[in-house]
Amino acid sequence: MLSKIVQGIIQGLTEFLPVSSSGHLTLFQYFSGNHNLEENMLTDIALHFGTLIAVLFYFRSDIVPYFTPAGWRDAARRRMAFLIITASIPTAAIGLIFKKQFEAAFAEPRLVCVALFITGLGLMLSEKLKNRFAQTEIAEFSYSKAIATGIAQGLAITPGISRSGATIATGLLLGLKGEEAARFSFLLMIPAVGGATLLEVKDIVKTGLPGGIEISATLAGTVAAAITGFLALKLLVYIIKEQKLSYFAYYLFLVSTVSLIFIQFAGK
């Protein structure tokens, strides 16, 4: 159970911070000697569901109005919904078409290290280039830009490529203000993670739980992910206001390099 709780904390802290939760979980599972890919994939989905709960609670004031007639009469809210739907289409397509290839990447820790380094480069690039573009509100974000953000989220299924990092960086490079890019990124997470969770549940209904899964331990990890995820959300919003995304880039360069050195010298 302790291992699942630790993984839940890792997931919660790294899902919203632009450092790749799946990359960190993969490396933790690798270095802790857990190489059961099927079990690790299910754990990853459960912990992502925990952070989904965190984002639903954090943005409850944005989400609840969609369940009322008055909420849908608001033009700005309707447009946000359509932007999220538009961006979710390429995400879903990429996830469904390349699902097996992305899952195979979880068994390749060296690939994860490279992907973490690429995420760092993306964050560094977005911070340095964002001021070259006019910063706008989400109301001025086009549907073509939403599609580009959705493609970035779809590619972030690769462990080591941060979902929040990819979508926030893309939003910044496409002209969104920092807080608007973060808000769009987190709301875009809801259909992506919700859909992935439903697909996993469907597979479980068909095939049953993989051997070795402890339901109580996985639930404990999910709760830990939800709590730490909520705290990480608040932290990231503050960091984006301070425009310090490059700090995460330096962290990712360090983690990817050190992890790759350990993997190489361990001969695993």
ZAKOL-8504 format. One record per residue (C-alpha): x, y, z; residue in one letter. Coordinates in nm, 2 decimals. Layout:
x, y, z, r
X, Y, Z, a
...
This chain:
x, y, z, r
0.00, 0.00, 0.00, m
0.28, 0.24, 0.08, l
0.42, 0.21, -0.28, s
0.07, 0.30, -0.42, k
0.04, 0.60, -0.18, i
0.39, 0.72, -0.28, v
0.29, 0.68, -0.65, q
-0.03, 0.87, -0.58, g
0.17, 1.16, -0.43, i
0.41, 1.16, -0.73, i
0.11, 1.16, -0.96, q
-0.06, 1.44, -0.78, g
0.25, 1.66, -0.77, l
0.35, 1.60, -1.13, t
0.02, 1.58, -1.32, e
-0.03, 1.96, -1.31, f
0.33, 2.07, -1.28, l
0.47, 2.05, -1.63, p
0.71, 1.77, -1.56, v
0.52, 1.46, -1.68, s
0.34, 1.24, -1.42, s
0.36, 0.93, -1.64, s
0.73, 0.98, -1.69, g
0.79, 1.01, -1.31, h
0.57, 0.71, -1.24, l
0.74, 0.50, -1.50, t
1.08, 0.58, -1.36, l
0.96, 0.52, -1.00, f
0.81, 0.18, -1.10, q
1.13, 0.09, -1.29, y
1.37, 0.18, -1.01, f
1.15, 0.02, -0.74, s
1.16, -0.31, -0.94, g
0.80, -0.32, -1.05, n
0.81, -0.43, -1.41, h
0.45, -0.56, -1.44, n
0.34, -0.35, -1.74, l
-0.03, -0.44, -1.71, e
-0.05, -0.36, -1.34, e
0.15, -0.04, -1.39, n
-0.08, 0.08, -1.67, m
-0.39, 0.02, -1.45, l
-0.23, 0.20, -1.16, t
-0.14, 0.49, -1.39, d
-0.51, 0.52, -1.50, i
-0.64, 0.50, -1.14, a
-0.40, 0.77, -1.02, l
-0.49, 0.99, -1.32, h
-0.85, 0.96, -1.21, f
-0.75, 1.09, -0.87, g
-0.61, 1.41, -1.03, t
-0.92, 1.43, -1.25, l
-1.12, 1.46, -0.92, i
-0.88, 1.74, -0.81, a
-0.93, 1.94, -1.13, v
-1.31, 1.90, -1.12, l
-1.31, 2.03, -0.76, f
-1.07, 2.32, -0.84, y
-1.27, 2.44, -1.14, f
-1.61, 2.36, -1.00, r
-1.72, 2.72, -1.05, s
-1.64, 2.68, -1.42, d
-1.80, 2.34, -1.46, i
-2.12, 2.35, -1.26, v
-2.29, 2.62, -1.48, p
-2.27, 2.37, -1.77, y
-2.53, 2.17, -1.60, f
-2.78, 2.45, -1.59, t
-2.98, 2.61, -1.88, p
-2.86, 2.96, -1.78, a
-2.50, 2.84, -1.81, g
-2.54, 2.74, -2.17, w
-2.70, 3.07, -2.25, r
-2.37, 3.24, -2.17, d
-2.19, 3.29, -2.51, a
-1.84, 3.29, -2.36, a
-1.91, 2.97, -2.17, r
-2.05, 2.80, -2.48, r
-1.75, 2.90, -2.68, r
-1.52, 2.75, -2.42, m
-1.71, 2.43, -2.43, a
-1.68, 2.41, -2.81, f
-1.31, 2.49, -2.80, l
-1.26, 2.20, -2.55, i
-1.46, 1.96, -2.77, i
-1.27, 2.07, -3.08, t
-0.93, 2.02, -2.91, a
-1.04, 1.68, -2.77, s
-1.10, 1.53, -3.11, i
-0.74, 1.51, -3.22, p
-0.64, 1.40, -2.87, t
-0.89, 1.11, -2.89, a
-0.78, 1.02, -3.24, a
-0.41, 1.00, -3.15, i
-0.48, 0.81, -2.84, g
-0.70, 0.55, -3.01, l
-0.48, 0.50, -3.32, i
-0.15, 0.48, -3.13, f
-0.26, 0.33, -2.80, k
-0.04, 0.02, -2.82, k
0.27, 0.22, -2.93, q
0.22, 0.46, -2.64, f
0.17, 0.18, -2.39, e
0.49, 0.01, -2.51, a
0.68, 0.32, -2.43, a
0.61, 0.26, -2.06, f
0.85, -0.04, -2.08, a
1.13, 0.18, -2.22, e
1.28, 0.39, -1.93, p
1.55, 0.53, -2.16, r
1.28, 0.66, -2.40, l
1.11, 0.82, -2.09, v
1.44, 1.00, -2.01, c
1.47, 1.14, -2.36, v
1.10, 1.25, -2.35, a
1.15, 1.43, -2.02, l
1.44, 1.62, -2.17, f
1.23, 1.71, -2.47, i
0.96, 1.84, -2.24, t
1.22, 2.06, -2.07, g
1.33, 2.20, -2.41, l
0.96, 2.28, -2.49, g
0.91, 2.47, -2.17, l
1.23, 2.67, -2.21, m
1.14, 2.75, -2.57, l
0.78, 2.86, -2.48, s
0.90, 3.09, -2.20, e
1.16, 3.26, -2.43, k
0.94, 3.30, -2.73, l
0.60, 3.38, -2.58, k
0.66, 3.75, -2.56, n
0.71, 3.76, -2.93, r
0.34, 3.70, -2.98, f
0.04, 3.92, -2.88, a
-0.11, 3.77, -2.56, q
-0.48, 3.73, -2.58, t
-0.78, 3.60, -2.38, e
-0.94, 3.26, -2.45, i
-1.23, 3.44, -2.61, a
-0.99, 3.53, -2.90, e
-0.85, 3.17, -2.93, f
-0.94, 3.02, -3.27, s
-1.06, 2.67, -3.33, y
-0.75, 2.59, -3.54, s
-0.54, 2.69, -3.24, k
-0.76, 2.46, -3.02, a
-0.69, 2.17, -3.26, i
-0.31, 2.24, -3.24, a
-0.34, 2.23, -2.86, t
-0.54, 1.91, -2.88, g
-0.26, 1.75, -3.10, i
0.00, 1.85, -2.84, a
-0.21, 1.68, -2.57, q
-0.25, 1.37, -2.78, g
0.13, 1.34, -2.83, l
0.17, 1.39, -2.45, a
0.03, 1.04, -2.40, i
0.40, 0.94, -2.45, t
0.54, 0.89, -2.09, p
0.79, 1.17, -2.03, g
0.60, 1.43, -2.24, i
0.41, 1.64, -1.99, s
0.04, 1.68, -2.08, r
0.01, 2.01, -1.89, s
0.36, 2.12, -2.01, g
0.27, 2.05, -2.38, a
-0.07, 2.22, -2.37, t
0.04, 2.52, -2.17, i
0.35, 2.57, -2.38, a
0.14, 2.54, -2.70, t
-0.12, 2.79, -2.57, g
0.16, 3.04, -2.48, l
0.32, 3.00, -2.82, l
-0.02, 3.05, -2.99, l
-0.07, 3.38, -2.80, g
-0.27, 3.29, -2.49, l
-0.19, 3.47, -2.16, k
-0.03, 3.24, -1.90, g
-0.33, 3.20, -1.67, e
-0.56, 3.15, -1.97, e
-0.33, 2.88, -2.12, a
-0.32, 2.70, -1.78, a
-0.70, 2.72, -1.74, r
-0.76, 2.58, -2.09, f
-0.50, 2.31, -2.03, s
-0.66, 2.19, -1.71, f
-1.02, 2.20, -1.85, l
-0.90, 2.01, -2.15, l
-0.77, 1.74, -1.92, m
-1.12, 1.65, -1.81, i
-1.25, 1.48, -2.13, p
-0.90, 1.33, -2.20, a
-0.85, 1.16, -1.86, v
-1.22, 1.09, -1.83, g
-1.23, 0.91, -2.16, g
-0.91, 0.71, -2.09, a
-1.05, 0.60, -1.76, t
-1.38, 0.49, -1.92, l
-1.18, 0.29, -2.18, l
-0.98, 0.12, -1.91, e
-1.29, 0.04, -1.71, v
-1.44, -0.12, -2.03, k
-1.13, -0.34, -2.07, d
-1.15, -0.44, -1.71, i
-1.51, -0.54, -1.74, v
-1.41, -0.76, -2.04, k
-1.10, -0.92, -1.90, t
-1.11, -0.87, -1.53, g
-0.84, -0.71, -1.31, l
-0.48, -0.81, -1.38, p
-0.31, -1.03, -1.12, g
-0.13, -0.86, -0.84, g
-0.36, -0.56, -0.82, i
-0.46, -0.46, -0.46, e
-0.78, -0.26, -0.49, i
-0.75, -0.10, -0.14, s
-0.39, 0.01, -0.21, a
-0.49, 0.15, -0.55, t
-0.78, 0.34, -0.39, l
-0.54, 0.48, -0.13, a
-0.31, 0.60, -0.41, g
-0.60, 0.76, -0.59, t
-0.70, 0.96, -0.28, v
-0.34, 1.07, -0.23, a
-0.32, 1.18, -0.60, a
-0.64, 1.38, -0.56, a
-0.52, 1.57, -0.25, i
-0.17, 1.64, -0.37, t
-0.31, 1.72, -0.72, g
-0.53, 2.00, -0.58, f
-0.23, 2.15, -0.39, l
-0.01, 2.13, -0.70, a
-0.28, 2.31, -0.91, l
-0.27, 2.60, -0.67, k
0.11, 2.61, -0.69, l
0.12, 2.60, -1.07, l
-0.12, 2.88, -1.11, v
0.10, 3.09, -0.88, y
0.42, 2.99, -1.07, i
0.26, 3.08, -1.41, i
0.17, 3.42, -1.27, k
0.54, 3.47, -1.18, e
0.64, 3.34, -1.53, q
0.89, 3.08, -1.40, k
0.83, 2.78, -1.63, l
1.21, 2.76, -1.70, s
1.26, 2.63, -1.34, y
1.08, 2.31, -1.44, f
1.29, 2.29, -1.75, a
1.61, 2.28, -1.55, y
1.46, 2.02, -1.32, y
1.36, 1.80, -1.61, l
1.71, 1.83, -1.76, f
1.86, 1.71, -1.43, l
1.61, 1.42, -1.37, v
1.64, 1.29, -1.73, s
2.02, 1.30, -1.73, t
2.07, 1.15, -1.38, v
1.81, 0.88, -1.45, s
1.96, 0.79, -1.78, l
2.31, 0.76, -1.62, i
2.18, 0.53, -1.35, f
2.00, 0.31, -1.61, i
2.31, 0.29, -1.82, q
2.54, 0.21, -1.54, f
2.30, -0.03, -1.37, a
2.29, -0.22, -1.70, g
1.92, -0.27, -1.69, k
